[in-house]
Amino acid sequence: MAEYNKEKRQAYWRENVRLMVILLSIWFVISYLCGIVFVEELNTIRLGGYKLGFWFAQQGSMYGFVAIVFTYAHLMAKLDRKYDLHE
């Protein structure tokens, strides 16, 4: 029985780390690549009268981070239910 719990914990942690890597990669793309590296290319597109590169650098990375936090909370709640670890 103890071995099963260890396997279950390892599977839970593996899925949690996988989720964090995916979400942090998305955050990196939004904040660093769109806000800094590809800013010149994105500035050719306008969003609400502002250049898209400027928007990502000033607002997009913050909105993206908030969306990622809520997404992580939602997906972790599902993961907790899957492994019967919910409150």
C-alpha positions as CSV (number, residue, x, y, z in Angstrom):
1,M,0.0,0.0,0.0
2,A,2.8,2.4,0.8
3,E,4.4,1.8,-2.6
4,Y,1.1,2.7,-4.3
5,N,1.0,6.0,-2.4
6,K,4.5,6.8,-3.4
7,E,3.6,6.1,-7.1
8,K,0.5,8.2,-6.7
9,R,2.5,11.1,-5.2
10,Q,5.1,10.9,-7.9
11,A,2.5,10.9,-10.6
12,Y,0.8,13.9,-9.0
13,W,4.1,15.8,-8.7
14,R,5.0,15.0,-12.3
15,E,1.8,16.4,-13.6
16,N,2.1,19.5,-11.4
17,V,5.7,20.2,-12.7
18,R,4.5,19.6,-16.3
19,L,1.7,22.1,-15.8
20,M,4.1,24.7,-14.2
21,V,6.6,24.3,-17.1
22,I,3.9,24.9,-19.7
23,L,2.5,27.9,-17.9
24,L,5.9,29.5,-17.2
25,S,6.8,28.9,-20.8
26,I,3.7,30.8,-21.9
27,W,4.5,33.6,-19.5
28,F,8.1,33.8,-20.9
29,V,6.7,34.1,-24.4
30,I,4.2,36.8,-23.4
31,S,6.5,38.9,-21.2
32,Y,10.0,38.4,-22.7
33,L,9.6,37.5,-26.3
34,C,6.5,39.6,-27.1
35,G,7.4,42.5,-24.8
36,I,11.1,42.7,-25.6
37,V,12.5,40.5,-28.4
38,F,9.8,40.8,-31.0
39,V,8.6,44.3,-30.1
40,E,9.6,45.9,-33.4
41,E,7.7,43.3,-35.5
42,L,4.7,43.6,-33.2
43,N,4.7,47.4,-33.4
44,T,3.6,47.1,-37.0
45,I,0.2,45.9,-35.6
46,R,-2.1,48.3,-33.8
47,L,-4.4,47.4,-30.8
48,G,-6.8,50.1,-29.6
49,G,-4.6,52.8,-31.3
50,Y,-1.4,51.6,-29.6
51,K,1.4,49.6,-31.1
52,L,1.0,45.9,-30.2
53,G,4.7,45.6,-29.0
54,F,4.2,48.6,-26.7
55,W,0.9,47.0,-25.4
56,F,2.6,43.7,-24.6
57,A,5.4,45.5,-22.8
58,Q,3.1,47.7,-20.7
59,Q,-0.2,45.7,-20.3
60,G,-0.1,42.4,-22.0
61,S,2.5,40.7,-19.7
62,M,0.5,41.7,-16.6
63,Y,-2.8,40.5,-18.1
64,G,-1.1,37.3,-19.2
65,F,0.3,36.7,-15.8
66,V,-3.1,37.2,-14.1
67,A,-4.7,34.8,-16.6
68,I,-2.0,32.2,-16.0
69,V,-2.5,32.5,-12.2
70,F,-6.3,31.8,-12.6
71,T,-5.6,29.0,-15.1
72,Y,-3.1,27.4,-12.7
73,A,-5.6,27.5,-9.8
74,H,-8.3,26.0,-11.9
75,L,-6.1,23.2,-13.3
76,M,-4.6,22.4,-9.9
77,A,-8.1,22.1,-8.5
78,K,-8.9,19.5,-11.2
79,L,-5.6,17.7,-10.6
80,D,-6.3,17.6,-6.8
81,R,-9.7,16.1,-7.5
82,K,-8.2,13.6,-9.9
83,Y,-5.7,12.4,-7.2
84,D,-8.3,12.7,-4.4
85,L,-6.4,15.5,-2.6
86,H,-9.0,18.2,-2.7
87,E,-10.4,19.7,0.5
